[in-house]
Amino acid sequence: MTKVKFRELTKQKIVLLDGATGSNMQKAGMPTGVCPEEWMLENPQVLIKLQKEYIKAGTDILYAPTFTGNRIKLTEYGLADKIARMNQELVKLSKQAVAEAAAEMKEPKKVYIAGDLTMTGQQLYPVGTLRFEELVEVYKEQIAYLLLAGVDLFVIETMMSLQECRAALLAVKETCELPVMITLTFNENNKTLYGTDPITAITVLQKMGVDAVGVNCSTGPEGMVEIVKEMKRYATVPVIAKPNAGLPQLINDETVFTMDSEEFTRETVKLVEAGAGIIGGCCGTTPIHLSTLHNAVRDLTPPSNTPERERILTTERRALKIPDGGKFLIIGERINPTGKKALQEELRQGDFKLVTDFARKQEEDGADILDVNMGMNGIDEKETMVNAVFEITGFSNLPLCIDSSHVKVIEAALRIYPGRALINSISLEKEKIEKLLPIAKKYGAMFILLPLSDKGLPKNIEEKKEIIHTILQAAEENGLEREDIVVDGLVNTVGANKAAALQTLETIRYCREELGLATVIGLSNISFGLPERQFVNSTFLALAIKEGLTMAIANPSQELLMNTAFAADLLSAKEDADIRYINRVTERPGAVITRKENSVKGTGNSEKSGETLEKEAINKKSDIENLPEALKTKAFQQVYEAVIKGKKRDVISLVKEAITEGVRPSFVLDELLIPAINEVGKLFDKQIYFLPQLISSAETMKTAIDYLEPLLQEGEEKKKKLATVVIATVSGDVHDIGKNLVVLMLKNYGFDVIDLGKDVSSDKIIETAKEHDADIIALSALMTTTMLEMKKVIAMKKEAGLKAKVIIGGAVITQSYADEIGADGYAKDAGETVTVIKRSLGL
């Protein structure tokens, strides 16, 4: 199937996918704890029967049952050596289902088979140990076997990490030219577990060349309407919706999805009305659901694609809209070793403390984008750039501008950047234009168009315009659009050329009014060699903003410059510019300017931005009686901030410095570390922090505790464990990301945690709880097919007469389910688990 054929199909009709596989296999006798792919190979007729029924129900695209057929997942079952055979045989079964269905149908139809990929369950570096390139290779291996088996296209589904979506998409694109669909799973707040919102997801993935994007699993159709609407606003590709048949319930000791086919169809049709052109069913859906849905949508016209044409940069968790005539934006210029001896020395030592300090300070001062340049002698620039991107994206929620003179450096950074970045820059120089335009297209980046050629600077404004047109035409030939381009006004010094400012202003006006292009300038060049340069810079900036300048590369700590920009927006009558100006000049110094107005609608959390609330958390004094006075000491404040900001590299030196102030190690733990992790939990609850930040903060605290532990001497200083917790992912379930985070959090709070891992038998859980006289048994499950094991553990605990209370959690678990099976508590995430356990034990 070609990409063109795929697009034609989606324009002709509402494309119907298949329904659930796992829940139907379990109904057919598949036990918990087995590898689903292996069981289906051992019971092929069960799968073939189900897939034939889906085809007869109207399915256009059938998912081959290769969902967890990657090497990492198969290793968990001891089946990695069978990866080739399993993937190819599973596709063969789907092909057999298609052939048999066609033979049995009066009017057989064309059915396409999609090779199915999903997450590996391992955390990517720097949160985990799995490197991005390793993950790409894991996906490429499975893709190669699926291609040998003859799949027609690929689907990457049930994804929670945008970065893993990128890895899988790149793996497909670098292996073949077949169409690719990607669906993510979103929580109730319409963000993934890793904090990605629908607009960020569709912006990044469609710019990278995916053929359809959407949502599957985690909720019924009613919970997907807003997600589909948000995606559709900006979608240039079809939007997918594959909901569950409602939420699972426990009925007569069986996990049941209670939404029947009629209700499921009524609600799923609303997803088509919201903009979904490709639909199907996930957990709990059956061929009856698909047949009823097919009858309801077969005569409907596919939604048209009329997206809002916006310039959008993103991180993994935030989309930054760059509207025509909107708020003027600042690209922070400080992360650049030129002229900074201290930064140069740190980079030679592989230290990124100043890099992160510059990033944090610029964000606090009001930067909207961070320029990152690692160009200097004595280092491997490519490696250093990659590490800098890892460091900055670990805590900052500002998009990055990747700045280098070398093509390989830019590509290496774009490859691992978990969002949509800006390239600085692409000129008409032969190497730049020939190599960087395809790279910008491949990684979905925006780029700064620099009007230079191999001849050097343009001699006049006419030559500058000619260069702009030439690069613009080449960009469009490479599949890029005008919304992907920001033209550099190419500022020269007015001291050498009296007309320099006028020529730049004319370039800005021309690009805005005649070409519809955004513009940027490197501001400080205009005043080079002149005294009192700040007055020239700020005045020139005001004139440029009046002509329509979109953004400037500048130092956001320069108050005159920044206040001039806010005042220029005010005088230009830009939307909400009056409020922004008042906030800027009245709240400085020390206030973080709310940037909600620059975020795409749907990504904000409240009237205060996430950056503002995060800053407040750092400055907040804990409710603990002694903490306010303690935090007046700079060393103590830095320890507290290190946990909130996830400064794992710095925390030990900061703890050492705090101890030199003459306090006991227990004070550092009780009055600094624990209150800080409490604030992190609150940020996570408010959806200001997401999984990577929560893990980073928890790892920072663990590092500090590991250092402090030998210092907590016997007697007064020895910390007593709060209680003993036995924790496990239940039998048959090999997911442990959430469980591992709970373990980390509980240990940080002083609990004695016995982690049994994943896919743990109920017998082993009970035996361990008995052996250690556990106070708590904590159980996790991510799949509807394994959640019943929790009830089994509770029954066995009661029979054994254990005192332990049972706390449960996981993606498919709800409070009502906890009540039904008699659990002592339910926690929706790691932070809440600590609270629930403390409450249940009266701590």
Order of alpha helices (4+ residues) and beta strands (2+ residues): alpha-beta-alpha-alpha-alpha-beta-alpha-alpha-beta-alpha-beta-alpha-beta-alpha-beta-alpha-beta-beta-beta-alpha-beta-alpha-beta-beta-beta-alpha-alpha-beta-alpha-beta-alpha-beta-alpha-beta-alpha-beta-alpha-beta-alpha-beta-alpha-alpha-alpha-alpha-alpha-alpha-alpha-alpha-beta-alpha-beta-alpha-beta-alpha-beta-alpha-beta-alpha
